[in-house]
């Protein structure tokens, strides 16, 4: 059986992609803060920059 979706590092809460380095066990999700990422397909697109700026203001 072949998997049709690529696997990424995502937030376990919202399944949005996050940036992870091998040296760090945590990643930063724009919506949920510091999280432990998981390997999965992306279920939601990244948040638009406008929403990120409003959340940080």
HELIX and SHEET records of a PDB file:
HELIX    1   1 UNK A   49  UNK A   56  1                                   8    
SHEET    1   A 2 UNK A   8  UNK A  10  0                                        
SHEET    2   A 2 UNK A  38  UNK A  40 -1                                        
SHEET    1   B 2 UNK A  27  UNK A  29  0                                        
SHEET    2   B 2 UNK A  33  UNK A  35 -1                                        
END                                                                             
